[in-house]
Amino acid sequence: MAEEKKLIDKIEENQKQAVVIPKNLSVLPLRDIIIYPNMIFPILIGRASTLKAVAEAVEKEKFVFVSSQKNPDVEDPGFDDIYKYGTIAKIIQVLRLPNNLLKVLVEGLFQGKVVKTIDNKDYLEAEVTQIENNFNPKDKELKGQIRHTSILFKEYIQTNNQTPPEIYSAFENIDDPLRKLYYAAANVLSKIEKKQEILETKTLKKQYFKLSSIISEELEMLKIEEDIEEKVMDSIHKTQRKFYVQEQIRALQKELGEDEELSPELIHLKKSIDDSKLPDHVKLKTDEEFDRLKKTPSLSPEFGVSRNYLETIASLPWYKKTEDHLNIDHVKKILDEDHYDLLKPKERILEFISVLNLAGNLKRQIICLAGPPGVGKTSLAKSIANALGRKFVRFSLGGVRDEAEIRGHRKTYIGAMPGKIIQSMKKAGTVNPVILLDEIDKMTTDFRGDPSSALLEVLDPEQNANFTDHFLEVEYDLSNVMFITTANVKFNIPEPLLDRMEVIDLSSYLDPDKLEIAKRHIIPKLKKEYGIEDFSVEILDSAIMKIIEEYTREAGVRNLERNIASIYRKLAKDIVTEYDNKRKSKSLRKKALHTNPYFKSSFKDKKFIIDEDKIEEYLKVPRFKKKQDELLDKIGEARGLAWTSVGGDTMPVEVNIMPGAEKLTLTGMLGDVMKESATAALSFVRSNYKSLKLPEGFNQKKEIHIHVPEGAIPKDGPSAGITMALALISAAAKIPIRGDLAMTGEIDLRGDVMPIGGLNEKLLAANKLGIKTVFIPADNEKDLVEINEKAKEGLEIIPIKHVKDALPIAFKDWGKHIAKKKLGKI
């Protein structure tokens, strides 16, 4: 009771000593601080508007209104940038500092609120009202709230290392609940927005509740920070203690002359190195590196670098070999099982096995399989490894442009690793694998180096016994490795690299070859892959030929495989749909059918025959015309033969002669060389029109248009010269050229036919289209010995020395044309 009476007397005394505060006050915006009533706080002032506000207040009664800025970064705040609620304060002292700054000491008096802003250009001024905070000291709820806040504040002071314990002692000596509230609020480190809420709350109980919430939240954050700090310090102490103990052990062992005790990690690494049976020069390097690793602290970055280096050395094969299968019949059997035809590559492999049988070792063997996509280059390399009983590793060089991809990075770099060659050896696990360097013609170069130059050492039998990877820093023997490379266009391979390889050309497949490949390899593989090998499914030969002729035009069999796969997928859908429709139960089936023992037996008596009609049902409209539709005799159209990176192809050349400006128009996305061939062909025809029995002035006041169809595809090369010349003669003489005739050859201005390349692929393309007769340059006749017999089968190949030699054969009506010319009817 005595304490309550004392509080009441103090309140009454304060009310008697009420201060008269002006209605309009200067407003001082505060940055990052809140001044509560009953607080004395220094403010540094430098803004011109605030200096004027302080000067005005000092001249009057020294009262100001202080309020915090919402955003402390605003340099020239207005009323929208400060809180409406703040503190009415009195200036106690003004001290002038250097640099035009004022240090103003203010004392907070009462809570206040801006009720009206006053228009003042020099500084902020507002009409402020005092917020009366009346409370009943006998209110038990208020007492309980004060006691709860006091307990929380005490815990906060004890937990927070940034606040001295004397603050709580001063807090306990304050009797006035209002002063107690503001004192605690001022000493809690919290966000301005949170502390501002206390000033905006009008009853003391609610203010204490706000303060309790703020302290509780801060206490929770302090405990989390304390836990985190404790865990961090605990981790640091453990690490330091471990390091300290290790150093003590190391020092004692050194003092006693004993070998240093290794950690389990280093013991395992040492065992791996010893078990690898390294060559002497490598063992010397690893021992030196391991001694350095033992002395390196485990937390040092160099420890990880050295450990990674030694682990790589230990994981490489240095002597381990696989035993070669040297039986010729065994190797031949495996190659024939895996691939149809490809006689020349198979013969080359059998020669290799034969020499191995005689010599025991053969190093000068770098084979390059060159051919169009889909003819089996990669799979043939895999079969070679399988036939020899060697490990097989493949990596693609397509798009590789960094020399470090081949030779590796020096181990001092972060994230350094060996090059692809050493990685492949690690993956193979033996010193004599078959390594396939795929797409060697698609390497590129940039500022990081030339990977093709790095491959020179790898593929040179005289150098690769001492191959040095930047990461290993020791020589590694690659002489026992059988390197096989693949390329689509061997002319794109750099000459020094090509010189180190033996190129074996893989030709395009003819239609009968594709039929056999589909029956022997593609269909059995896809049946097993799509789960229909236990069903009676048969694709007729005529159906396969329909796919080959009307749905694919390719050198290899990839699109053929895709189309057959599409047929099997649709067939699988039909089988599953038919089974589900026959089920008596219409409940939702949740298990896959391959787990149902009755599923396959329900189709045991049913045969699925896929004929030509089914092909169109499954694959829809054919993509290509049949051969016979393309082999018609036409005026002004001759069929040339072209070589591309995807194999040989036929290329019609069309010529129109029409009234108009006397000029030559070339279309079909032709390259510069092909345009020059057209110009040369026209020059030859014009200069020899009499001997060719063409009408005089056939080109005068005429536009000659030469077009090569499929205009979106770039075309270039000189071998279409004879084709363009015969098409021009046909258009000028108005005589059709045989549709079953194709030709290739470069011509000069005198009409001589010069040799060309890619003859094998061109003859294959003619054979696939059903061409009967082919003109080739006479100088290429010697190459026919090397041409695949299947490419020549059914073709009448006629060597041509001069364009005029081709005329009687190319034009069925050439004799009639000559006769008409003699009679003067032309």
C-alpha positions in Angstrom: 0.0 0.0 0.0 2.8 2.4 0.8 4.4 1.8 -2.6 1.1 2.5 -4.4 0.6 5.7 -2.5 4.1 6.8 -3.4 3.3 6.3 -7.1 0.1 8.2 -6.9 1.8 11.2 -5.2 4.5 11.3 -7.9 1.9 11.3 -10.6 0.0 14.1 -9.0 3.2 16.1 -8.6 4.0 15.7 -12.3 0.6 16.9 -13.2 1.0 20.1 -11.1 4.3 20.8 -12.8 2.7 20.6 -16.3 4.6 22.3 -19.0 2.9 24.6 -21.4 3.9 23.6 -25.0 3.3 25.7 -28.1 0.8 24.5 -30.6 3.1 24.8 -33.6 6.5 23.2 -33.4 9.6 22.8 -35.6 10.0 19.2 -36.8 13.4 17.5 -36.7 13.6 14.3 -38.9 15.8 11.6 -37.3 17.9 9.0 -39.1 18.1 5.4 -37.6 17.1 6.5 -34.1 14.0 7.0 -32.0 13.9 9.4 -29.1 11.4 8.4 -26.4 10.0 10.6 -23.7 12.3 11.0 -20.6 15.4 10.4 -22.8 18.2 12.8 -23.2 19.9 12.3 -26.5 22.5 14.2 -28.7 21.5 14.9 -32.3 24.1 15.8 -35.0 22.5 18.3 -37.5 23.9 19.2 -40.8 20.9 19.7 -43.2 20.2 23.4 -43.9 16.4 23.0 -43.3 17.0 21.3 -39.9 19.5 24.0 -38.9 16.9 26.6 -39.5 14.3 24.6 -37.6 16.7 24.4 -34.6 17.5 28.1 -34.8 13.8 29.0 -34.8 13.1 26.7 -31.8 16.0 28.2 -29.8 14.7 31.7 -30.4 11.3 30.8 -29.0 10.7 28.3 -26.2 13.2 25.6 -27.3 10.4 23.0 -27.9 10.7 20.7 -31.0 9.0 17.6 -32.4 11.3 14.8 -33.2 10.2 11.9 -35.5 12.1 9.1 -37.3 12.4 8.9 -41.1 10.8 6.0 -42.8 13.7 5.7 -45.2 17.0 6.9 -43.7 18.5 7.4 -47.3 16.2 10.3 -48.1 18.4 13.4 -48.0 15.6 16.1 -48.0 12.7 14.5 -46.2 9.1 15.9 -46.2 6.1 15.0 -44.1 5.5 11.9 -46.2 9.0 10.6 -45.4 8.6 10.7 -41.6 6.3 9.1 -39.1 3.3 11.1 -37.8 3.9 9.9 -34.3 7.0 11.0 -32.5 8.2 12.8 -29.3 7.8 16.4 -28.1 11.2 17.3 -26.9 13.1 20.3 -25.5 16.5 21.6 -26.6 18.8 21.6 -23.6 22.1 22.5 -25.2 23.4 23.5 -28.7 27.1 23.1 -29.5 28.6 24.2 -32.8 31.0 21.8 -34.4 33.4 22.1 -37.4 32.1 21.7 -41.0 28.9 23.6 -40.2 27.5 20.9 -37.9 25.5 21.4 -34.8 25.3 19.0 -31.8 21.9 19.5 -30.2 21.1 17.9 -26.9 17.4 17.2 -26.5 15.2 15.8 -23.8 12.1 13.8 -24.7 9.0 15.0 -22.8 5.8 13.5 -24.2 4.4 11.4 -27.0 3.1 13.5 -29.8 1.3 13.4 -33.1 1.3 15.6 -36.2 -2.3 16.7 -36.7 -1.7 19.4 -39.3 1.3 20.4 -41.5 2.2 24.1 -41.8 3.4 25.5 -45.0 7.0 26.7 -44.4 9.5 26.8 -47.2 12.6 27.0 -44.9 12.0 24.0 -42.6 9.3 21.4 -41.5 6.8 22.9 -39.1 3.6 21.3 -37.9 0.7 21.5 -35.5 1.4 18.9 -32.9 -0.9 17.4 -30.2 0.3 15.8 -27.0 -0.9 12.2 -26.4 -2.1 11.8 -22.8 -1.1 8.4 -21.5 -3.3 8.0 -18.4 -3.2 4.8 -16.4 -4.4 3.3 -13.2 -1.4 2.3 -11.0 -3.7 -0.2 -9.1 -4.5 -2.1 -12.4 -3.5 -5.7 -11.7 -3.2 -6.6 -15.4 -0.8 -3.6 -15.8 1.3 -4.8 -12.8 1.5 -8.3 -14.3 2.5 -6.9 -17.7 5.2 -4.7 -16.1 6.5 -7.7 -14.1 6.6 -10.0 -17.2 8.4 -7.3 -19.2 10.9 -6.8 -16.4 11.7 -10.5 -16.4 12.1 -10.5 -20.2 14.3 -7.4 -20.1 16.5 -8.9 -17.5 17.0 -12.1 -19.6 17.7 -9.9 -22.6 20.4 -7.9 -20.8 22.0 -11.1 -19.6 21.9 -12.7 -23.1 23.0 -9.8 -25.2 26.8 -9.2 -25.0 26.4 -5.7 -26.5 24.5 -4.2 -23.5 26.3 -3.7 -20.1 24.6 -5.3 -17.0 24.4 -1.8 -15.4 21.4 -1.0 -17.6 19.2 -3.5 -15.8 20.3 -2.1 -12.4 19.2 1.4 -13.5 16.0 -0.1 -14.9 15.1 -1.7 -11.5 15.6 1.7 -9.7 12.9 3.4 -11.9 9.5 3.5 -10.1 7.4 5.4 -12.7 5.9 2.7 -15.1 6.0 5.2 -18.0 9.7 6.0 -17.5 10.4 2.3 -17.0 8.7 1.5 -20.4 10.6 4.1 -22.3 13.9 3.2 -20.7 13.6 -0.5 -21.6 12.4 0.3 -25.1 15.4 2.7 -25.7 17.9 0.0 -24.7 16.5 -2.9 -26.8 18.4 -3.3 -30.1 15.6 -3.8 -32.6 14.4 -2.4 -35.9 13.1 1.2 -36.0 9.8 0.0 -37.4 9.2 -2.2 -34.4 10.2 0.5 -31.8 8.1 3.1 -33.6 5.0 1.0 -32.8 5.4 1.8 -29.1 5.1 5.5 -29.9 2.0 4.9 -32.0 0.3 2.9 -29.2 -1.9 5.1 -26.8 -2.4 3.0 -23.7 0.3 1.9 -21.3 -0.9 -1.7 -21.1 -0.7 -2.1 -24.9 2.7 -0.4 -25.0 4.0 -2.9 -22.5 2.5 -5.7 -24.6 4.3 -4.4 -27.7 7.6 -4.1 -25.7 7.3 -7.6 -24.5 6.7 -8.9 -28.0 9.8 -7.0 -29.3 12.0 -8.3 -26.4 10.8 -11.9 -26.9 11.5 -11.8 -30.6 15.0 -10.4 -30.0 15.6 -13.0 -27.3 14.7 -15.7 -29.8 17.1 -14.3 -32.4 19.9 -14.0 -29.8 19.5 -17.6 -28.7 19.7 -18.7 -32.4 22.8 -16.6 -32.9 24.3 -18.0 -29.7 23.7 -21.6 -30.8 25.2 -20.9 -34.2 28.3 -19.2 -32.7 28.6 -22.1 -30.2 28.6 -24.7 -33.0 31.1 -22.7 -35.1 33.4 -22.2 -32.2 33.1 -25.9 -31.2 34.0 -26.9 -34.8 37.0 -24.5 -34.8 38.2 -25.8 -31.4 38.0 -29.4 -32.6 39.9 -28.6 -35.8 42.5 -26.7 -33.9 42.8 -29.4 -31.3 43.2 -32.1 -33.9 45.9 -30.1 -35.7 47.7 -29.3 -32.4 47.7 -33.0 -31.5 48.9 -34.1 -35.0 51.7 -31.6 -34.8 52.6 -32.9 -31.3 52.7 -36.5 -32.5 54.7 -35.5 -35.6 57.2 -33.6 -33.4 57.5 -36.6 -31.0 58.0 -39.1 -33.8 60.6 -36.9 -35.4 62.4 -36.6 -32.0 62.3 -40.4 -31.6 63.4 -41.0 -35.2 60.3 -43.0 -36.0 58.3 -42.9 -39.3 55.3 -40.6 -39.2 52.1 -42.4 -38.5 49.8 -42.0 -41.6 46.1 -41.4 -41.5 43.8 -44.2 -42.8 43.2 -42.1 -46.0 47.0 -41.9 -46.7 47.5 -45.6 -45.8 44.9 -46.6 -48.4 46.5 -44.2 -51.0 49.9 -45.6 -50.3 48.7 -49.2 -50.8 47.0 -48.2 -54.1 50.3 -46.8 -55.4 52.3 -49.8 -54.3 49.7 -52.2 -55.9 49.9 -50.4 -59.2 53.4 -51.6 -59.9 54.5 -48.3 -61.5 57.4 -48.0 -63.8 60.6 -46.7 -62.2 60.4 -43.2 -63.5 56.8 -42.9 -62.4 57.5 -44.5 -59.0 60.2 -41.9 -58.4 57.7 -39.1 -59.1 54.9 -40.5 -56.9 57.3 -41.2 -54.0 58.4 -37.6 -54.1 54.8 -36.4 -54.3 53.7 -38.6 -51.5 56.4 -37.4 -49.2 55.3 -33.8 -49.9 51.7 -34.9 -49.2 52.6 -36.3 -45.8 54.0 -33.0 -44.7 51.1 -31.0 -46.0 48.2 -30.1 -43.6 45.0 -31.8 -44.6 43.2 -28.4 -44.6 45.6 -27.0 -47.1 44.4 -26.7 -50.8 47.7 -28.3 -51.9 46.7 -31.5 -50.0 43.6 -32.0 -52.2 45.7 -31.3 -55.4 48.4 -33.8 -54.5 46.0 -36.5 -53.3 44.0 -36.2 -56.6 47.2 -36.4 -58.6 48.4 -39.6 -56.8 44.9 -41.2 -57.0 44.9 -40.6 -60.8 48.4 -42.1 -61.2 47.4 -45.1 -59.1 44.2 -45.7 -61.0 45.8 -45.9 -64.4 46.8 -49.2 -66.0 50.6 -49.5 -66.4 51.1 -53.1 -67.3 47.7 -54.8 -67.2 46.7 -56.3 -70.6 43.9 -58.3 -72.0 44.8 -61.4 -74.0 44.0 -61.0 -77.8 41.9 -63.5 -79.6 44.2 -64.4 -82.4 42.1 -67.1 -84.1 41.2 -65.9 -87.6 38.0 -67.9 -87.9 36.8 -66.6 -84.5 37.4 -63.0 -85.4 35.8 -63.4 -88.8 32.8 -65.1 -87.3 32.2 -62.2 -84.9 32.7 -59.5 -87.5 30.2 -61.3 -89.9 27.7 -61.7 -87.1 27.7 -58.0 -86.2 27.9 -56.5 -89.7 26.7 -57.4 -93.2 29.0 -56.7 -96.1 31.9 -54.2 -95.3 34.3 -56.7 -96.9 37.3 -54.3 -97.1 37.3 -53.2 -93.4 36.9 -56.8 -92.3 39.7 -57.9 -94.6 41.9 -55.2 -93.0 41.2 -56.4 -89.5 42.0 -60.0 -90.4 45.3 -58.8 -91.9 46.0 -57.1 -88.5 45.3 -60.3 -86.6 47.5 -62.3 -89.0 50.4 -60.0 -88.4 49.8 -60.2 -84.6 50.0 -64.0 -84.9 53.4 -63.7 -86.7 55.1 -60.7 -85.0 53.4 -60.8 -81.6 53.0 -57.0 -81.6 52.1 -54.4 -84.2 52.3 -50.7 -83.5 51.8 -48.9 -86.7 48.1 -49.4 -86.8 46.0 -46.2 -86.8 42.8 -46.9 -88.8 40.4 -44.2 -90.0 36.9 -45.4 -91.1 35.6 -42.8 -93.5 32.1 -42.9 -94.8 28.6 -41.3 -94.8 26.5 -41.3 -91.6 24.7 -44.6 -90.7 26.9 -47.0 -92.5 28.2 -48.6 -89.3 31.6 -47.0 -88.6 31.1 -46.7 -84.8 29.5 -50.2 -84.4 32.3 -51.7 -86.6 34.9 -50.3 -84.2 33.0 -51.8 -81.3 32.9 -55.2 -83.1 36.6 -55.1 -83.7 37.2 -54.7 -80.0 34.8 -57.5 -79.3 36.4 -59.8 -81.8 39.9 -59.1 -80.4 38.7 -59.5 -76.8 39.9 -56.0 -75.9 38.3 -53.3 -73.9 36.5 -50.6 -75.9 36.3 -46.9 -75.1 34.8 -44.2 -77.3 34.8 -40.5 -77.1 33.7 -37.9 -79.6 35.9 -35.2 -81.0 33.0 -33.3 -82.5 33.1 -29.7 -81.4 36.4 -30.2 -79.4 38.3 -26.9 -79.7 40.6 -26.9 -76.6 44.0 -28.5 -76.8 43.7 -29.3 -73.0 40.8 -31.7 -73.9 43.5 -34.0 -75.4 46.5 -33.2 -73.2 44.8 -32.3 -69.9 45.4 -29.3 -67.6 48.4 -28.7 -65.4 47.6 -29.9 -61.9 48.2 -26.5 -60.4 44.9 -25.2 -61.8 41.7 -25.4 -59.8 39.6 -28.3 -61.1 42.5 -29.7 -63.2 42.0 -33.1 -64.7 43.8 -35.4 -67.3 42.9 -35.2 -71.0 40.4 -37.5 -72.7 43.2 -39.9 -73.8 44.3 -40.6 -70.2 40.7 -40.6 -69.0 39.9 -43.3 -71.6 42.9 -45.4 -70.5 41.7 -45.1 -66.9 38.2 -46.1 -68.0 39.5 -49.1 -70.0 41.7 -50.4 -67.2 44.2 -52.0 -69.6 47.2 -50.8 -71.6 45.9 -52.4 -74.9 42.3 -51.2 -75.4 40.6 -50.2 -78.6 40.0 -46.4 -78.4 37.6 -44.9 -80.9 38.1 -41.2 -81.7 34.7 -40.5 -83.2 34.0 -37.6 -85.6 37.7 -36.6 -86.0 36.8 -34.5 -89.0 34.6 -32.2 -86.8 37.3 -30.7 -84.5 37.7 -27.0 -84.5 40.3 -24.5 -83.3 40.2 -21.2 -81.3 42.4 -19.2 -79.0 42.7 -22.1 -76.6 44.8 -24.1 -79.0 44.5 -26.6 -81.8 43.4 -30.1 -80.6 44.3 -31.7 -84.0 48.0 -30.7 -83.4 47.8 -32.4 -79.9 46.5 -35.5 -81.6 49.6 -35.7 -83.8 51.6 -37.2 -80.9 48.8 -39.5 -79.9 48.3 -41.0 -83.4 52.0 -41.1 -84.4 53.4 -44.6 -83.7 56.9 -43.2 -83.4 55.8 -40.8 -80.6 52.9 -42.2 -78.7 55.1 -44.6 -76.6 56.2 -41.5 -74.7 52.9 -39.5 -74.6 53.0 -36.8 -72.0 49.8 -35.5 -70.4 50.0 -32.0 -68.8 48.3 -33.3 -65.7 50.4 -36.5 -65.2 53.8 -34.8 -65.9 55.2 -38.3 -66.7 55.4 -40.2 -69.9 52.7 -42.7 -70.6 53.0 -45.6 -73.2 50.1 -45.6 -75.7 51.9 -47.9 -78.2 49.8 -50.9 -77.3 46.5 -49.1 -77.9 44.6 -49.7 -81.1 43.3 -46.3 -82.2 40.4 -46.2 -84.6 39.1 -42.9 -85.9 35.9 -42.1 -87.8 35.1 -39.3 -90.2 32.3 -38.4 -92.6 34.5 -36.2 -94.8 38.2 -37.2 -94.8 39.1 -34.0 -96.7 38.2 -32.0 -93.5 40.9 -33.8 -91.5 44.1 -31.8 -91.3 46.8 -33.2 -93.7 49.5 -34.0 -91.1 46.9 -35.9 -89.1 45.5 -37.7 -92.1 49.1 -38.7 -93.1 49.3 -40.8 -89.8 46.2 -42.8 -90.5 45.3 -45.6 -92.9 41.9 -44.6 -94.4 39.4 -47.3 -95.1 36.4 -46.0 -97.0 32.9 -47.4 -96.1 30.6 -47.0 -99.0 26.9 -46.3 -99.0 24.6 -49.4 -99.0 22.6 -50.5 -102.0 18.9 -51.3 -101.5 19.5 -55.1 -101.5 22.2 -54.6 -98.8 19.7 -52.5 -96.7 17.1 -55.3 -97.1 19.6 -57.9 -95.8 20.8 -55.6 -92.9 17.2 -55.0 -91.9 16.4 -58.8 -91.9 19.6 -59.9 -90.1 20.2 -57.1 -87.6 17.6 -54.3 -87.4 14.4 -56.4 -87.1 15.7 -59.0 -84.5 17.2 -56.1 -82.4 13.9 -54.1 -82.5 11.7 -57.1 -81.8 13.6 -57.7 -78.6 13.8 -54.1 -77.6 10.0 -53.6 -78.1 8.9 -56.9 -76.5 7.4 -58.5 -79.5 9.9 -61.2 -80.2 7.5 -63.9 -78.8 4.8 -62.9 -81.2 4.4 -64.1 -84.7 5.3 -60.9 -86.5 6.6 -60.9 -90.1 7.5 -57.9 -92.3 7.5 -59.0 -95.9 10.5 -58.3 -98.1 8.3 -56.2 -100.4 7.2 -54.1 -97.4 10.8 -53.5 -96.4 11.7 -52.5 -99.9 8.8 -50.1 -100.0 10.2 -48.4 -96.9 13.7 -48.3 -98.4 12.5 -46.8 -101.8 9.6 -44.6 -100.7 10.3 -43.5 -97.1 14.1 -43.2 -97.0 16.9 -41.7 -99.1 20.1 -42.2 -97.2 23.6 -43.8 -97.5 23.2 -45.8 -94.3 20.3 -47.4 -92.5 19.4 -45.1 -89.6 16.2 -43.8 -91.1 15.3 -47.3 -92.1 15.7 -48.4 -88.5 13.6 -45.4 -87.3 10.8 -46.3 -89.7 10.8 -50.0 -88.7 10.8 -49.0 -85.0 7.8 -46.7 -85.7 6.0 -49.7 -87.3 6.7 -51.9 -84.3 5.6 -49.2 -81.8 2.2 -48.9 -83.7 2.0 -52.7 -83.8 2.6 -52.9 -80.0 -0.2 -50.4 -79.5 -2.5 -52.5 -81.7 -1.7 -55.7 -79.7 -2.2 -54.0 -76.3 -5.5 -52.4 -77.5 -6.8 -55.7 -78.8 -6.0 -57.5 -75.6 -7.7 -54.8 -73.4 -10.8 -54.9 -75.7 -11.0 -58.7 -75.3 -10.8 -58.6 -71.5 -14.0 -59.6 -69.8 -13.3 -57.4 -66.8 -13.6 -53.7 -67.6 -11.8 -52.6 -64.4 -8.8 -50.4 -64.7 -5.7 -52.6 -65.4 -2.8 -51.5 -63.2 0.0 -54.1 -64.0 2.1 -54.2 -67.1 1.2 -57.0 -69.6 4.6 -58.5 -69.7 4.0 -59.7 -66.1 0.8 -61.5 -67.1 1.5 -65.2 -68.1 -1.8 -65.4 -70.0 -1.1 -62.4 -72.2 1.3 -63.8 -74.8 -0.5 -67.2 -74.9 -3.7 -65.4 -76.0 -1.9 -64.4 -79.2 -0.1 -67.7 -79.9 -2.3 -68.6 -82.9 -2.4 -65.2 -84.4 0.1 -64.0 -87.1 0.8 -60.4 -87.7 1.8 -59.9 -91.4 3.1 -56.4 -92.4 2.7 -56.0 -96.1 2.9 -52.9 -98.3 -0.6 -51.8 -97.4 0.2 -52.0 -93.7 3.3 -49.8 -94.4 1.2 -47.0 -95.8 -1.3 -47.4 -92.9 1.4 -47.1 -90.3 3.8 -44.6 -92.0 1.2 -42.7 -94.0 2.0 -41.0 -97.3 5.3 -41.9 -98.9 8.0 -39.2 -98.8 9.7 -40.0 -102.1 8.7 -41.0 -105.6 9.4 -44.4 -107.0 12.4 -44.7 -109.3 10.5 -45.3 -112.5 8.7 -41.9 -112.0 12.0 -40.1 -112.1 13.7 -41.8 -115.1 11.8 -40.2 -118.0 13.4 -38.8 -121.1 13.1 -35.0 -121.0 14.3 -32.1 -123.2 16.7 -29.8 -121.4 17.2 -32.0 -118.4 20.2 -34.1 -117.7 21.0 -36.1 -114.5 24.4 -35.5 -112.8 26.0 -37.4 -110.0 27.2 -35.7 -106.9 29.2 -36.6 -103.8 28.2 -35.2 -100.4 29.2 -35.8 -96.8 26.2 -38.2 -96.4 27.1 -40.2 -99.5 26.4 -40.1 -103.2 23.4 -38.5 -104.8 21.8 -37.8 -108.2 21.3 -34.2 -109.2 19.1 -33.2 -112.2 20.2 -30.1 -114.1 17.4 -28.2 -115.9 17.9 -25.8 -118.8 15.3 -23.4 -120.4 16.0 -21.2 -123.4 13.4 -18.5 -123.8 13.0 -15.0 -125.5 14.4 -12.2 -123.5 17.6 -10.3 -122.7 20.6 -12.2 -123.8 22.0 -13.5 -120.5 22.7 -16.6 -118.4 20.6 -17.0 -115.2 21.8 -19.6 -112.6 19.5 -20.7 -109.7 19.5 -23.5 -107.2 21.9 -22.0 -104.5 25.0 -22.8 -106.6 28.5 -22.1 -105.3 31.2 -20.1 -107.2 32.9 -23.2 -108.7 29.6 -24.6 -110.0 28.7 -21.2 -111.5 32.0 -21.2 -113.3 31.3 -24.7 -114.7 28.0 -23.5 -116.1 29.7 -20.5 -117.8 32.3 -22.8 -119.2 29.7 -25.2 -120.5 27.8 -22.4 -122.2 31.0 -21.1 -123.8 31.8 -24.5 -125.2 28.3 -25.0 -126.6 28.2 -21.5 -128.2 31.7 -21.8 -129.8 30.9 -25.3 -131.2 27.3 -24.8 -132.2 28.1 -25.8 -135.9 29.8 -29.1 -135.0 27.0 -29.8 -132.6 24.5 -29.2 -135.4 22.6 -26.5 -133.3 20.6 -23.7 -134.9 22.7 -20.6 -135.7 22.1 -17.9 -133.1 20.2 -20.2 -130.8 21.1 -17.9 -127.9 20.7 -14.6 -129.6 18.0 -12.4 -127.9 17.4 -15.4 -125.6 17.7 -15.8 -121.9 19.3 -19.1 -120.9 18.2 -20.3 -117.4 20.1 -23.2 -115.7 18.4 -24.5 -112.6 19.5 -27.2 -110.2 16.4 -28.3 -108.1 16.2 -28.4 -104.3 17.2 -24.8 -104.2 17.4 -24.6 -100.4 20.4 -27.0 -100.4 23.9 -25.4 -101.2 25.7 -27.1 -104.2 29.2 -26.6 -105.4 32.0 -28.4 -107.3 33.2 -28.7 -110.9 31.9 -32.3 -111.7 28.6 -31.1 -113.1 30.3 -29.6 -116.2 29.4 -32.4 -118.6 25.8 -32.5 -117.2 25.3 -28.8 -117.9 26.8 -29.0 -121.4 24.5 -31.9 -122.4 21.4 -30.2 -120.9 22.2 -27.0 -122.9 22.6 -29.0 -126.1 19.3 -30.8 -125.4 17.5 -27.5 -124.9 19.0 -25.9 -127.9 18.4 -28.9 -130.2 15.1 -29.7 -128.6 16.0 -33.4 -128.3 15.3 -35.3 -125.1 18.1 -36.9 -123.1 17.8 -40.5 -121.9 16.2 -40.6 -118.5 18.1 -43.7 -117.5 21.4 -42.0 -118.0 23.6 -40.2 -115.4 27.0 -38.6 -115.8 29.8 -36.9 -113.9 32.9 -35.0 -115.1 34.5 -31.6 -115.3 34.9 -30.0 -118.7 37.1 -27.3 -120.0 36.4 -24.7 -122.8 37.4 -27.2 -125.5 35.0 -29.9 -124.2 37.6 -32.3 -122.8 36.2 -34.2 -119.8 38.5 -34.1 -116.8 38.7 -36.6 -113.8 36.7 -36.3 -110.6 36.6 -37.7 -107.1 34.0 -39.7 -105.1 33.4 -42.1 -108.0 32.4 -45.0 -105.7 29.7 -43.1 -104.0 28.4 -41.6 -107.2 28.1 -45.0 -108.9 26.2 -46.3 -105.8 23.8 -43.4 -106.0 23.2 -44.2 -109.7 22.7 -47.8 -108.9 20.2 -47.1 -106.2 18.1 -44.9 -108.5 17.9 -47.5 -111.2 20.2 -45.8 -113.7 21.3 -48.0 -116.6 24.1 -46.0 -118.1 26.8 -43.8 -116.5 29.3 -41.5 -118.2 32.6 -41.1 -116.3 35.8 -39.3 -117.4 38.1 -41.5 -119.3 40.9 -40.7 -116.8 38.8 -42.3 -114.0 38.6 -45.6 -115.9 41.6 -46.9 -113.9 39.7 -46.3 -110.6 37.0 -48.9 -111.6 39.2 -51.7 -110.3 38.9 -50.3 -106.7 35.1 -49.7 -107.0 32.8 -52.0 -105.1 31.4 -54.7 -107.4 27.9 -54.1 -106.1 28.2 -50.5 -107.1 29.0 -51.4 -110.7 26.5 -54.3 -110.9 23.8 -53.6 -113.6 25.5 -50.4 -114.8 26.9 -49.7 -118.2 29.9 -47.5 -117.4 31.2 -45.6 -120.4 34.4 -43.6 -120.2 34.2 -40.3 -122.0 37.1 -38.2 -123.3 35.2 -35.4 -125.0 31.6 -34.1 -124.8 31.0 -35.0 -128.4 31.7 -38.7 -127.6 28.7 -38.7 -125.3 26.1 -37.2 -127.8 25.2 -40.4 -129.8 24.6 -42.3 -126.5 22.9 -39.5 -124.5 20.4 -38.7 -127.3 18.3 -41.5 -128.7 17.4 -39.3 -131.6 20.8 -37.9 -132.3 21.0 -39.6 -135.7 17.7 -38.1 -136.8 18.9 -34.7 -135.6 22.1 -35.0 -137.8 20.0 -36.1 -140.8 17.7 -33.1 -140.4 20.6 -30.8 -140.1 22.0 -32.1 -143.4 18.6 -31.6 -145.1 18.5 -28.1 -143.8 15.5 -28.6 -141.7 16.9 -27.1 -138.6 
